[in-house]
Amino acid sequence: MKTTLLAALLVLSANSYADFSQKIIGSETDVQDKDFNRGNMERLHRGHNEIILTFDDGPTPGVTNKVLDILKENDVKATFFVIANNAKEQPALMKRILSEGHIVANHSLSHHALKDLSFFSWKKTVKKEILDAHAILAPYMKNGKNFYYRAPEGAWDNKFADLVNQDPVGRQYIGPILWDIGGSVTQNDAGQYTQAADWACWSKKITVEDCLAGYLNESKKNKGGVVLMHDLRPQSAEMLAKYIPALKEAGMNFKTLDDIDWDSRK
């Protein structure tokens, strides 16, 4: 009788510890298992006349705050794919992102692209870049229904998914998430920009107006979608201030990643 009671108590204790550990490791939100995808997730939200703004690589002092000002002025929510090491250095900006209702997502610990990894250390590197980043970012992830991940440079392998899905936090993630708009720069025969990517625009010294034209053309052609931008350079904030009103004028609505029906994409 005593042995049976002791066994039952041990089982209850183990289950309670597992539940407690899960709450501590994860965030305060009740996140369900989603599983990392074995390939990058593309063509996410086209054809709905809805725009989902995402910003990579921040937070950056002098830029992220301008982006936040513009989003607040236009009553638009966005998703910030944050580099965790940057988040550690900019807690005030991270708190502002959270307090103003935006979603914080995982863009790795150090922006280490997961490619050409050593056979002997790739597992350690993948866990460090994703799970160590999560430990830093988790306190700021309270606004989202899900955990989201975008791979630096889009570098991904199906074995990474198999590895991270073994972790109780890792398997709560959706990703790696790509984008529908903002991935490349193209021009037509007349020299007009039909697609644009802000990071490439600024490195090629393309004007804000021409870069904006590429974003708007692709947004309208796709009838909305997930937009890739970066809160790294002030030109991106300048373009955003013109992009949002132009999209509203074109009849576009603004949504977040939480508005995508992820279950239908499994």
HUQUIKA-V236047 format. One record per residue. N is the residue number from 1. RES is the residue in one small letter. PHI is phi in radians with two decimals (none if undefined). Layout:
{{N RES PHI} {N RES PHI}}
This chain:
{{1 m none} {2 k -1.11} {3 t -1.12} {4 t -1.12} {5 l -1.10} {6 l -1.11} {7 a -1.09} {8 a -1.11} {9 l -1.13} {10 l -1.12} {11 v -1.12} {12 l -1.07} {13 s -1.11} {14 a -1.11} {15 n -1.12} {16 s -1.12} {17 y -1.14} {18 a -1.10} {19 d -1.11} {20 f -1.12} {21 s -1.07} {22 q -1.07} {23 k -1.19} {24 i -1.27} {25 i -1.17} {26 g -1.47} {27 s -1.88} {28 e -1.35} {29 t -1.36} {30 d -1.51} {31 v -1.60} {32 q -1.63} {33 d -1.06} {34 k -2.10} {35 d 1.45} {36 f -1.05} {37 n -1.38} {38 r -1.42} {39 g -2.50} {40 n -1.02} {41 m -1.59} {42 e -2.05} {43 r 0.79} {44 l -1.47} {45 h -2.67} {46 r -1.47} {47 g 1.49} {48 h -1.91} {49 n 0.96} {50 e -2.21} {51 i -1.93} {52 i -2.05} {53 l -1.48} {54 t -2.31} {55 f -2.22} {56 d -1.85} {57 d 1.45} {58 g -1.52} {59 p -1.36} {60 t -2.16} {61 p -1.00} {62 g 1.52} {63 v -2.09} {64 t -1.02} {65 n -1.14} {66 k -1.20} {67 v -1.05} {68 l -1.12} {69 d -1.04} {70 i -1.17} {71 l -1.08} {72 k -1.15} {73 e -1.06} {74 n -1.75} {75 d 0.96} {76 v -2.14} {77 k -1.75} {78 a -2.39} {79 t -2.02} {80 f -1.85} {81 f -1.47} {82 v -1.71} {83 i -1.45} {84 a -1.07} {85 n -1.10} {86 n -1.19} {87 a -1.05} {88 k -1.07} {89 e -1.48} {90 q -2.26} {91 p -1.10} {92 a -1.15} {93 l -1.15} {94 m -1.11} {95 k -1.13} {96 r -1.20} {97 i -0.95} {98 l -1.16} {99 s -1.17} {100 e -1.63} {101 g 1.54} {102 h -1.53} {103 i -1.58} {104 v -1.78} {105 a -2.23} {106 n -1.66} {107 h -2.11} {108 s 1.60} {109 l -1.35} {110 s -2.36} {111 h 1.13} {112 h -1.36} {113 a -1.17} {114 l -1.48} {115 k -2.56} {116 d 0.95} {117 l -1.49} {118 s -1.13} {119 f -1.02} {120 f -1.50} {121 s -2.17} {122 w -1.09} {123 k -1.10} {124 k -1.10} {125 t -1.14} {126 v -1.08} {127 k -1.09} {128 k -1.10} {129 e -1.22} {130 i -1.76} {131 l -1.37} {132 d -1.16} {133 a -1.10} {134 h -1.04} {135 a -1.02} {136 i -1.35} {137 l -1.47} {138 a -0.89} {139 p -1.09} {140 y -1.77} {141 m -1.70} {142 k -1.30} {143 n -1.43} {144 g -1.60} {145 k -1.34} {146 n -2.31} {147 f -1.64} {148 y -2.13} {149 y -2.34} {150 r -2.18} {151 a -1.37} {152 p -0.96} {153 e 1.08} {154 g 1.17} {155 a -1.34} {156 w -2.71} {157 d -2.54} {158 n -1.07} {159 k -1.21} {160 f -1.15} {161 a -1.08} {162 d -1.05} {163 l -1.22} {164 v -1.24} {165 n -1.18} {166 q -1.35} {167 d -1.59} {168 p -1.08} {169 v -1.49} {170 g -0.96} {171 r -1.37} {172 q -1.55} {173 y -1.49} {174 i -1.88} {175 g 2.65} {176 p -1.22} {177 i -1.75} {178 l -1.65} {179 w -2.77} {180 d -1.85} {181 i -2.41} {182 g 1.79} {183 g -1.70} {184 s -2.73} {185 v -1.93} {186 t -2.40} {187 q -2.24} {188 n -1.54} {189 d -1.09} {190 a -1.49} {191 g 1.49} {192 q -1.43} {193 y -1.41} {194 t -1.76} {195 q -2.49} {196 a -2.67} {197 a -2.34} {198 d -1.01} {199 w -1.06} {200 a -1.31} {201 c -0.99} {202 w -1.28} {203 s -1.22} {204 k -1.59} {205 k 1.04} {206 i -1.36} {207 t -1.21} {208 v -1.04} {209 e -1.12} {210 d -1.23} {211 c -1.12} {212 l -1.03} {213 a -1.04} {214 g -1.14} {215 y -1.11} {216 l -1.16} {217 n -1.08} {218 e -1.18} {219 s -1.07} {220 k -1.27} {221 k -1.07} {222 n -1.45} {223 k 0.96} {224 g 1.67} {225 g 2.50} {226 v -1.46} {227 v -1.77} {228 l -1.69} {229 m -2.40} {230 h -2.30} {231 d -1.68} {232 l -2.03} {233 r -2.11} {234 p -1.08} {235 q -1.07} {236 s -1.15} {237 a -1.16} {238 e -1.08} {239 m -1.19} {240 l -1.02} {241 a -1.09} {242 k -1.71} {243 y -1.16} {244 i -1.07} {245 p -1.07} {246 a -1.15} {247 l -1.19} {248 k -1.06} {249 e -1.12} {250 a -1.42} {251 g 1.55} {252 m -1.45} {253 n -1.83} {254 f -1.96} {255 k -2.26} {256 t -2.15} {257 l -1.04} {258 d -1.14} {259 d -1.49} {260 i -1.36} {261 d -1.43} {262 w -1.18} {263 d -1.08} {264 s -1.29} {265 r -1.65} {266 k -1.23}}
